C-alpha cells in the first residue's frame, strides 16, 4: 500500500497484523521493557518490517535500537522511517546515496478527535481544509493533514536534529494529484548548501487508512 507513494529506490514493508514469529533483539528490548502489550506489539512489528526492508536493500537484518531521542538508530548508510496505527505497521528504508531523508505516517481514516485540529492546524490551513471538505466530503481532510505533518516531522528531524512543532509547518493539500507541499516556517538546516525551506509529499486513502510519505532526494 505505502510503496505506491514512495520512490522506487525505497524498500517498503508493511503488515496488517502482528506476525507471531516477530521478535526483538536484546538491544531493542530496552525501548519497550516497561511498555504495555499494545505498544510492545506495535514496536516489535515495526522493527520486523524494518529488518525485512534492510534485507530488500541487500543489508543484514540487524538490530535497530532507539537512540536517546527515541528515534530509530539505523545502520551506517541507511535512512528510514517507521509508522504504526491500529491494524497497520510499515517501515520505509533507503540508502543515503539515493535519498537524504524519509518520513512516513499511517492513521485510521476517520475524523480527528474534537479540539485536535485547532492544535495542529493554523487558521489558514483550517480554511483550506473546510474548502476541501465541501468539494470532497468523503475524505477526512483533518486526519490527512495531521498525518502529512507527522511525515514532515519525521523527515525533518534527522536533518535538523531538533523538534518541529505543528505550528512550524504550513501544508497545502492538492486533491488533483494526491500530493502536498510543506513550507517550513522556522530556520532550517542547510541541505546541499541551501537552507531547507520545505518538503514535497504524497498521500493515499484506502481500505480505511490514510498513509502519507515525504522523501528528499540527493
N, C-alpha and C positions, 0 to 999 in steps of 0.2 A: 504493500500500500504506500508506504512513505517513500519508497525508492522512485516512484513515479514523479516526485517533485524534487529529486536530487540529481546532480550531475552524474554522468557515467563513471567518473573517477572515484565516486564514493561507494564503499561497501556498506550496504544497509541490511540489517537482520531484524526481524520483528517477531513477536509472539503474541497470541491472543489468549493464552493461558500460561500457567506456570509449569514447565516440564518437570516431572517427578525426579528426573536424573540431574537436574541443575544443582550444583553445589558451589560453595565459596572456597577460595583459597584462604589459608590462615591469615595472610596479610589483609584480606578484605573483611574478615570476620570482625575486626576491631570496630569498623564503622557501624555495625548493627548489633553489637554484643548485647545491648540493652533495649533493642527495638522491639516493638510489638510484632506479632506474626505477619500482619498485612504489610508493614514496612519491610520486614525481612524478605518476604516473598518477592516484592517489587524489586528490591535491591539485587537479590540473587538472580532473578531472570534478566534484569538489565545487564548484569555482568556476563551472564550466559550469552546473551545476544552480542555483546561487545567482543567476547572471545571468538565467536564464530565469524564476526566481521574481520577480526585480525587474521583468521585462517584464510578468508577470501582474498585478503591482501598479500597472502604468502608469508605471513608472520607467525611465529609460535603463539599458541594460546596461553598466555602468561597471566599472572595476577594483575588486577587493575585496582590498586588501593585508592583510598581517598586521602587527599592532602589535608593540611591544617585548615584550609579554606573550604573543606568538604567537597572539593571538585575532584573528578577522576584524574589520577596520575597516569598518563598514557606512556607506553614505551617510546624510547627515543625515535624521532622521525615520524611519529603518528599524531594526528589530531582527531578529535571526535566529540560526540555528544550522545547522551543517553536520556531517554524520557520514559515515563510510565504514567498510566492512569488506569481507572477501572476497566479491565478487560483488554488492556493493550500495553505492551512494552516494546521498545525499539532502541537500537544503537546504530549510529552512522559514523563511519571512520574513513579516513583518507590519509595519504602520506603528505607530509608538509612540503614535498616538492610540487604537489599539484594544487593544494589549497592552503590558505593561511588560517582559516578557522571554519568551524561548522557549529550551527545551533539548531536543534530540533525540539519540537514540543508536540504533545498529544493531549487532547482534552475530550471529555464527553460532549457531544453536540447538543447542548442544552443551554438555556439562559443562565447568565451569571446570577449568583445569589443577590438579593436586594442590598443595595448600597455599595457593592463592589465596583461597579462601573465608574462611579464618581471618584473612587480612589485610584483607578488605574488609567483613566482617560481624561484628557483636557477638555474644556468646553468645546473647542473646535473639533476635536475627534468625536465627541458625543453628537454634535450637529451632523457630522458626516455619516455617522452610524445610523442616525434617525432617517436620513435621506435614503440610505441603502435599505433599511428595513421597509420603507414604503415601496421601494422598487422590487425587492425580493424578500418577502416576509418569511419564506421557508428556511432562510439561513439565520442562525443566531449570530449576528454580526458582533455582538458584545463579546461572546466567547471566542470568536475568531480573532478579534483584536487582542484579547488577553493572551491567547496562545502565540500570536505573532510577536508580541512584546517579549514573551518568555524566550522565544527562539533568538530574538535580537540580543537579549541579555546574555544568553549562553554563548553567542558568537563574540560578543564584546569582551567578556571577562578575560579570556586567555590572552587577548591582545593588550588590554589596558591594565589588568591585574588590580582593578578596583570595581566596586559595585556600581550599577546603573539603576537609578530609580525609575519607576513607571513614568514619572513626570519628565524624565530626561530624554525621552524619545517621542517624536511625533510621527504617527503612522498614517499612511493613506492606503486603503484597500481598493484594488481595481477588480470589480466583478467580471469585466470583459476578458481579462487574461488570467484570472486566478493568481495574481501576483500582488505584492505590496512593496512599498518603499518606506524606509525608516530614516528620518532625519534626526541626527543626534544633536541635542540642544546644549551640551556641555563640551568643553575642550576634550578632544580625543587624542589617542597616541598617534605618533607618526607611523604610517604604513607606506612603504616604498617611497619614502621621502616626502610624503604629503600627510597632513592631518586627516585622521579618519572622521568623516562627516556623516556617514550613514551606511545603510545596508539595503540590499535588494533581497526579497524573499518570495517564496511561493507557498500556496496553501491548497488544501484539498478537504472537502467534506464528503464523507462516505461511510455507510454502514454504522451510523450513529456516532461517528467520531469526527473531530477536527484535528488535522495534522498540519503543521507549518514547518518550514525549513529556511534557513539562511546559510549561505556559503559566501566566502570571499576568495576569489581565485588569486593565484600568483601573478 
